[in-house]
Amino acid sequence: MFLTLVISFFTFIELNCENLFDTQHDSLKNDIEFTPEGSYHWTKTRYWHKLNHISQELIALGEDSIQGWQLPDMVALCEVENDSVLRDLTKRSLLRKARYEYFITQSPDTRGIDVALMYQPISFRPIRHYSIRIKPLPDMRPTRDILYVCGQNLTDDTLHIFVVHAPSRLGGEKKSRHHRLLVAHYLTNAIDSIKALSTQAKIIVAGDFNDYSHSLSLDSINSHGMIEISEHAHGAHRAKGTYRYHGLWGSLDHIICSYNMAPLADTCYIGDLPFLLEEDTTYGSVHPKRCYLGPRYQNGYSDHLPLVARFRYEEKHR
């Protein structure tokens, strides 16, 4: 009996959602801005527009195949508020028939934003997951936990996934640099622990690092047997980064893999779908069609564009 090798793809998305809050005030968090009475006038109508916009974006980032339109297998999300938001996104939005499951952190971030991982149970079987709490430095506000998820794909390969949203550059890049280096330290400790148990462990790290590819925090992560596959990612519709500030493109979002995972990446690009962009009337060209510009509602998607990585694997069929 002969074995037939079938090449398939595992599609991984990273996306900063730009303040995906529900409309309820959490008395333990500083989220009053994103309530109907807050400065952003965040109503249920706007909330559901946002959820369906994110859903539309993720659906469009799938791929056509002989089985029909295939949705992304896994999505790493930043700037999502809580479990209720992920439940609405996966069970009540335009994605409600997609059967996504998810994990989300419960971080001490003062605004209440977290990171999450959505996955298709048909292509990923979780084994374990936990959050890595970052003990803040004396001059540092509580920040987001790192989410760790371990599971198996369709070829029974074990994947180790980390989702990161590092501290912002508030106060300036140099002044806040050690905050992001601290998160990188916690992350690389976890990576080293996994590699100590299995030198061939397949690892994917993704998220908003609030740093660029040449920054010290990214250098630190790459020095632990990791490589950024998104460093030279670009879009098909004029996007040269995942974020645009004052007319300059840059990528604060990154996908980083272990050396043995990186060769499986068939492609990695910025998902600058035309409907995610609008003309930049101030600086020219285009920029992400964001949800808010300051306090002004734009009815857009996010101020970040998604990263898309497609990993290939071989399935053996008799």
C-alpha positions as CSV (number, residue, x, y, z in Angstrom):
1,M,0.0,0.0,0.0
2,F,1.4,3.4,-1.0
3,L,1.5,6.5,1.1
4,T,0.5,9.8,-0.5
5,L,2.0,13.0,0.8
6,V,-0.5,16.0,0.8
7,I,0.9,19.4,1.4
8,S,-1.4,21.5,3.6
9,F,-1.1,24.9,5.3
10,F,-1.6,26.1,8.8
11,T,-2.6,29.8,8.7
12,F,-1.5,32.0,11.7
13,I,-2.7,35.5,12.2
14,E,-1.5,38.2,14.6
15,L,-3.7,41.3,15.2
16,N,-3.8,44.2,17.6
17,C,-7.6,45.0,17.7
18,E,-7.3,48.6,18.9
19,N,-9.2,48.7,22.2
20,L,-11.7,45.9,21.8
21,F,-13.7,46.7,24.9
22,D,-17.2,45.8,25.9
23,T,-19.5,48.6,27.1
24,Q,-19.6,47.6,30.7
25,H,-17.6,49.4,33.4
26,D,-15.3,47.1,35.4
27,S,-15.0,48.7,38.8
28,L,-11.5,47.3,39.2
29,K,-10.2,48.7,35.9
30,N,-9.7,52.1,34.3
31,D,-12.1,51.5,31.4
32,I,-14.7,54.2,31.9
33,E,-13.7,55.8,28.6
34,F,-15.1,52.8,26.8
35,T,-18.7,53.0,28.2
36,P,-21.7,54.9,26.7
37,E,-21.1,57.7,29.2
38,G,-17.3,57.8,28.7
39,S,-15.3,60.1,26.5
40,Y,-15.4,57.7,23.5
41,H,-19.2,57.2,23.8
42,W,-18.7,53.5,23.3
43,T,-22.3,52.2,22.7
44,K,-23.5,48.7,22.1
45,T,-24.0,49.6,18.4
46,R,-20.4,50.6,18.0
47,Y,-19.3,47.6,20.0
48,W,-21.1,45.2,17.6
49,H,-19.9,47.1,14.6
50,K,-16.4,46.5,15.9
51,L,-16.9,42.8,16.5
52,N,-18.2,42.3,13.1
53,H,-15.5,44.3,11.5
54,I,-12.8,42.1,13.2
55,S,-14.8,39.1,12.1
56,Q,-14.9,40.3,8.5
57,E,-11.2,40.9,8.6
58,L,-10.4,37.4,9.8
59,I,-12.7,35.8,7.4
60,A,-11.1,37.7,4.5
61,L,-7.6,36.6,5.6
62,G,-8.5,32.9,5.0
63,E,-7.5,31.1,1.8
64,D,-9.3,29.4,-1.0
65,S,-8.8,25.6,-1.2
66,I,-10.3,22.5,-2.8
67,Q,-12.4,22.2,0.3
68,G,-13.7,25.8,-0.1
69,W,-12.8,28.9,1.8
70,Q,-10.6,28.0,4.8
71,L,-10.5,30.3,7.7
72,P,-7.3,31.0,9.7
73,D,-6.3,28.1,11.9
74,M,-5.0,30.3,14.8
75,V,-5.3,34.0,15.7
76,A,-3.2,35.8,18.3
77,L,-5.1,38.9,19.5
78,C,-3.9,42.0,21.5
79,E,-6.0,44.7,23.1
80,V,-9.0,42.6,24.0
81,E,-10.7,43.4,27.3
82,N,-12.1,40.1,28.7
83,D,-13.7,36.8,28.3
84,S,-17.1,38.2,27.4
85,V,-15.6,40.1,24.4
86,L,-14.0,36.8,23.1
87,R,-17.2,34.9,23.7
88,D,-19.1,37.5,21.7
89,L,-16.5,37.5,18.9
90,T,-16.4,33.7,18.6
91,K,-20.0,32.8,19.4
92,R,-22.2,35.7,18.4
93,S,-20.5,37.7,15.7
94,L,-20.1,36.9,12.0
95,L,-17.7,34.2,13.2
96,R,-20.4,32.4,15.2
97,K,-20.4,29.4,12.7
98,A,-16.6,29.2,12.5
99,R,-16.4,27.1,15.7
100,Y,-13.4,29.0,17.1
101,E,-12.4,28.3,20.7
102,Y,-10.0,30.5,22.7
103,F,-7.8,31.2,25.6
104,I,-7.5,34.6,27.2
105,T,-5.4,36.1,30.1
106,Q,-6.6,38.0,33.1
107,S,-3.9,40.5,33.5
108,P,-3.4,43.2,36.1
109,D,-3.1,45.8,33.3
110,T,-4.8,49.0,34.7
111,R,-6.9,49.5,31.6
112,G,-8.1,45.9,31.6
113,I,-6.7,44.9,28.2
114,D,-5.5,41.3,27.7
115,V,-4.1,39.0,25.0
116,A,-5.9,36.0,23.6
117,L,-5.5,33.1,21.3
118,M,-8.3,31.8,19.0
119,Y,-7.9,28.4,17.4
120,Q,-9.8,25.9,15.2
121,P,-10.3,22.7,17.1
122,I,-10.1,20.7,13.9
123,S,-6.5,21.8,13.3
124,F,-5.2,22.4,16.8
125,R,-5.7,20.3,19.9
126,P,-4.7,22.1,23.1
127,I,-2.8,20.2,25.8
128,R,-2.2,22.9,28.4
129,H,-2.1,26.7,28.8
130,Y,-1.3,29.3,31.4
131,S,-0.4,32.9,31.9
132,I,3.0,34.3,32.7
133,R,2.7,37.2,35.2
134,I,5.2,40.0,34.8
135,K,6.4,41.4,38.1
136,P,6.6,45.1,37.4
137,L,9.7,47.2,38.2
138,P,9.3,50.1,40.7
139,D,8.8,52.7,38.0
140,M,6.4,50.5,35.9
141,R,2.7,50.1,35.8
142,P,1.2,46.6,35.9
143,T,1.3,45.2,32.3
144,R,-0.2,42.4,30.3
145,D,0.5,38.7,31.1
146,I,2.1,36.6,28.5
147,L,-0.2,33.8,27.3
148,Y,1.3,30.4,26.7
149,V,-0.6,27.6,24.9
150,C,0.7,24.2,24.0
151,G,-1.0,21.7,21.7
152,Q,-0.8,19.4,18.7
153,N,-1.6,20.1,15.0
154,L,-3.0,17.7,12.4
155,T,0.4,16.0,12.0
156,D,0.6,15.5,15.8
157,D,3.5,17.9,16.0
158,T,3.5,19.7,19.3
159,L,3.4,23.5,19.0
160,H,4.3,26.0,21.7
161,I,2.6,29.4,21.3
162,F,3.3,32.6,23.2
163,V,1.2,35.8,22.8
164,V,2.8,39.0,23.9
165,H,1.7,42.6,24.3
166,A,4.7,44.5,25.7
167,P,4.5,47.8,27.6
168,S,4.0,50.9,25.5
169,R,6.6,53.7,24.8
170,L,4.7,56.1,27.1
171,G,7.2,58.7,28.3
172,G,9.6,58.0,25.4
173,E,11.4,54.9,23.9
174,K,14.6,55.2,25.9
175,K,12.8,55.8,29.3
176,S,10.5,52.8,28.8
177,R,12.9,50.5,27.1
178,H,13.8,48.5,30.2
179,H,10.1,47.7,30.7
180,R,10.0,45.9,27.3
181,L,13.3,44.2,28.1
182,L,11.8,42.9,31.3
183,V,9.0,41.2,29.3
184,A,11.5,39.8,26.9
185,H,13.4,38.4,29.9
186,Y,10.3,36.5,31.2
187,L,9.6,35.3,27.7
188,T,13.1,34.0,27.0
189,N,13.1,32.2,30.4
190,A,10.0,30.4,29.3
191,I,11.5,29.6,25.9
192,D,14.7,28.2,27.5
193,S,12.6,26.0,29.8
194,I,10.8,24.5,26.9
195,K,14.0,23.9,25.0
196,A,15.7,22.3,28.0
197,L,13.0,19.6,27.9
198,S,13.0,19.3,24.1
199,T,15.7,20.8,21.9
200,Q,13.6,20.4,18.8
201,A,10.5,22.1,20.3
202,K,8.5,24.1,17.7
203,I,7.8,27.5,19.1
204,I,5.8,30.5,17.7
205,V,5.9,33.9,19.5
206,A,3.5,36.6,18.3
207,G,2.1,39.9,19.4
208,D,2.6,43.7,19.7
209,F,6.0,44.2,21.2
210,N,5.9,48.1,21.0
211,D,9.4,47.7,19.5
212,Y,10.9,47.3,16.0
213,S,12.9,44.5,14.6
214,H,16.2,46.2,15.3
215,S,15.2,47.0,19.0
216,L,17.1,45.5,21.9
217,S,14.0,43.5,23.1
218,L,13.7,41.7,19.8
219,D,17.5,41.2,19.7
220,S,17.2,39.6,23.1
221,I,14.5,37.2,22.0
222,N,16.3,36.2,18.8
223,S,19.5,35.5,20.8
224,H,17.7,32.5,22.4
225,G,17.5,30.4,19.2
226,M,14.6,32.3,17.7
227,I,14.2,34.2,14.4
228,E,11.7,36.8,13.3
229,I,9.9,35.6,10.1
230,S,7.9,38.9,9.8
231,E,11.0,41.2,9.7
232,H,10.7,41.8,5.9
233,A,6.9,41.4,5.7
234,H,5.1,43.9,3.5
235,G,1.6,44.3,2.1
236,A,0.2,44.0,-1.4
237,H,-1.7,47.3,-1.2
238,R,1.0,49.9,-0.3
239,A,1.4,49.0,3.4
240,K,5.1,48.9,4.4
241,G,4.4,48.1,8.1
242,T,1.6,47.1,10.4
243,Y,1.3,50.7,11.9
244,R,1.7,54.2,10.5
245,Y,2.5,57.2,12.7
246,H,2.8,60.7,11.2
247,G,3.2,59.3,7.7
248,L,5.9,56.8,8.6
249,W,5.3,53.0,8.4
250,G,6.7,50.7,11.0
251,S,6.0,47.3,12.5
252,L,5.5,47.0,16.2
253,D,3.8,43.6,15.6
254,H,6.0,40.5,15.1
255,I,5.9,36.8,14.5
256,I,9.0,35.0,15.8
257,C,9.8,31.3,15.5
258,S,12.2,28.7,16.7
259,Y,14.9,27.8,14.2
260,N,13.2,24.5,13.3
261,M,9.8,26.1,12.9
262,A,10.9,29.0,10.7
263,P,11.7,26.9,7.6
264,L,8.1,25.7,7.6
265,A,6.9,29.3,7.0
266,D,5.9,29.3,3.4
267,T,5.0,33.0,3.5
268,C,4.6,35.9,6.0
269,Y,3.0,39.1,4.9
270,I,1.0,42.1,6.1
271,G,-2.7,41.6,5.5
272,D,-3.4,45.1,4.1
273,L,-6.7,44.2,2.5
274,P,-8.1,47.2,0.7
275,F,-11.1,47.7,3.0
276,L,-8.7,47.9,6.0
277,L,-7.0,51.0,4.4
278,E,-8.0,54.6,3.7
279,E,-6.3,57.5,2.0
280,D,-4.0,59.5,4.2
281,T,-5.0,63.1,3.4
282,T,-2.3,64.6,5.6
283,Y,0.9,62.7,4.6
284,G,-0.2,61.0,1.4
285,S,-0.5,57.3,0.5
286,V,-2.7,55.2,2.8
287,H,-2.9,54.3,6.4
288,P,-5.0,51.7,8.5
289,K,-8.7,52.6,8.7
290,R,-8.8,52.8,12.5
291,C,-11.8,52.7,14.9
292,Y,-10.9,56.0,16.6
293,L,-8.7,59.0,15.8
294,G,-8.3,60.6,19.3
295,P,-11.9,60.8,20.6
296,R,-13.4,60.9,17.1
297,Y,-15.2,57.7,16.0
298,Q,-14.1,56.6,12.6
299,N,-16.1,53.3,12.3
300,G,-13.0,51.5,11.1
301,Y,-11.2,48.3,12.0
302,S,-7.9,48.9,13.9
303,D,-4.9,51.2,13.9
304,H,-2.8,48.1,13.3
305,L,-2.8,45.8,10.3
306,P,-2.7,42.1,10.7
307,L,0.3,39.8,10.1
308,V,-0.3,36.6,8.3
309,A,2.0,33.6,8.3
310,R,1.3,30.3,6.5
311,F,3.2,27.2,7.6
312,R,3.2,24.2,5.4
313,Y,3.1,20.6,6.6
314,E,2.8,17.2,5.1
315,E,-0.1,14.9,5.8
316,K,0.4,11.2,4.9
317,H,-2.6,9.4,3.4
318,R,-2.9,5.7,2.5
